[in-house]
Amino acid sequence: MNKSERIRHDRMPCVAGRFYPAVRETLVEELEVLFSSVGETIKYSNVRAIISPHAGYVYSGIVAASAFAAVPPHHVYDNIVLIGSSHRVSFNGASVYNAGDYYTPLGKVKVNREIADKLISDSGYFSYKPEAHLNEHCLEVQLPFIQHYFKKQPQIIPVIIGTSEIKSIREISRSLQPLFSSGNLFIVSTDFSHFPGYSDAQEVDAETAGAILTGSPEKLIEVLRKYKEKPVDGLATSMCGWSAGLTLMYLTQAEPDLEYKHLMYRNSGDTRHGDRNSVVGYHSFVIKEKSDKPADGVLINKAEARMLVSIARKAIESALGSGNDIPDSGSLPEALRKPSGAFVSLHLDDQLRGCIGRISSNEPLCDLVAKMAYAAAFSDPRFPPLSLEEYKKTKLEISVLSPMSKISDINDIIIGTHGIYIRRGGNSGVMLPQVAKERGWSVTQFLEHTAEGKAGIGKEGWKDAEIFIFRAQIIDDNDQEII
């Protein structure tokens, strides 16, 4: 039987109703509560992996939500590679699900069966073992977070590791290396200490987290062995998904430009459902590029984002005779007083109503945004000045820009992450990153539209022009997202 003729076996949920709600509406409500409980978080533009726990949501849900919340929800990934360690069966190598799709109460999660097939055909360390997946909870509990959080649903590649041999884990990592790119997100599913007392769990979990933060697989192995040999009352394991975590660490070890950041720690004793005499620990981590610094390293958190939106709106309202004065820059947070390029866009009835900005500036960000907001409302030559009635229905968006980097290879451009600036002779043009993503352009189309529509050098003009890329932190009236 060839691949196209094989019988399809979708993987149905096995822990819905136990680890998380089985009713769709209740599950959505719980996820919304979990994400709101995380509060304001930094969102990194180039996240390559997260580490997230997999216990019942009443115990570890907020920690899992903190891992997902480090990723911009609008970021588009081609695939999510889910890696967990088998809790029920042992076997050689790893099992990748290629028999069908996964389901949860929120619906279908599509499996990239083509990539799953390729892993099996190309590597002697991968196979498909149904028993490894059907009653295994560690990947399943991550799926509702994926379905609820990401605006565009990527396909998944579900991997369960059955071996405890270090050599085999290293080979599994090598087989996954081609998938470990900026186009894919890796999610490692693991809890940490199992069943020590509350204070012992804190000690063990802190040391395990410290080993992970070094990025050294050898350091993690050392700490795991220490607590396997050291008697800690009640401790069954210091990291149940250690083989999945070690697989990720072998992947990241090959890329020195990546770094681990710790996000949150809790254990079951921190919840009203837990017993502090016997707890399970939960950590969340994000693995990202070291150079990933939103807005030239200027962190615009949600509170500062709201201030920046308020400044932009007051600049427009003052001109319309209906607003208060803009606050003095000296009273604002330092992040808003640092120089940065920025664009302000106005939308009315989902149509552009004005957009003005500067690719770079020596002015404080707060001052530039005020000027660009006024210009977008009243000085964009494509539109008449904004009226008060129009303004009342206008949505506002601010793009805070990072410094530009000149590139020589257009493959360095990532749609949805990078904006581009093209310069040839005295002609130049810029296009923000969200434009290409919203319109579904390829890299070539992105370059053609910028060259022709913005720089005025013709559709093919980018081929002999200087090309620069930059990132943008996008802020609107409702929320903050870093692309």
URHUBEL-V153706 format. One line per field, one symbol per residue. ss: DSSP state (H for helix, E for strand, L for the rest). psi: psi as a letter, one per 20 degrees, with the letter a starting at -180 (. if undefined). A space follows every 50 residues. Layout:
ss=???
psi=???
This chain:
ss=LLLLLLLLLLELLLLELLLELLLHHHHHHHHHHHHHHHLLLLLELLEEEE EELLLLHHHHHHHHHHHHLLELLLLLLLEEEEEEELLLLLLLLEEELLLL LEEELLEEELELHHHHHHHHHHLLLEELLHHHHLLLLLLHHHHHHHHHHL LLLLEEEEEEELLLLHHHHHHHHHHHHHHLLLLEEEEEELLLLEEELHHH HHHHHHHHHHHHHLLLHHHHHHHHHHHHHLLLLLLLLLLLLHHHHHHHHH HHHLLLLEEEEEEEEEEHHHLLLLELLEEEEEEEEEEEELLLLLLLLLLL LHHHHHHHHHHHHHHHHHHLLLLLLLLLHHHLLHHHHLELEEEEEEEELL EEEEEEEELLLLLEHHHHHHHHHHHHHHLLLLLLLLLHHHHLLEEEEEEE ELLLEEELLHHHLLLLLLEEEEEELLEEEEELHHHHHHHLLLHHHHHHHH HHHHHLLLLLHHHHLEEEEELEEEEELLLEEEL
psi=prhhiqppnqoqqijpighrqipgghggggghgghhhhapqppqhmphqq pqrkaqhhgjghgghhghiipphipoqgqpopprppihqqrpbqppojib rqqriiaqoppnhghgghgghipiiqaoohihhhjpihhgihghgghhgp hporqqoppppiqjpgghhhhgghhighinriiqppopoqrcpojrrghh gggghghgghgghhjohhgggghghgihhpoppiohqiohkhhgghgghh ghhinijqqpppgqprrhiiriiqoiiorpqpqqqpprphinoplkioon ahghghgggggghhhghghikjrrqpqphiirqhhiiqqqqqqpqppplj qpjqoqaphrqiqqghggggghggghhijoiiqrqprghghhjpqqppop qrqqppqioiiipopigprqpppocjqqqqpqhhghghikqrgghggghg gghgikjqhjhhhkrppqqrrpoppahhappp.
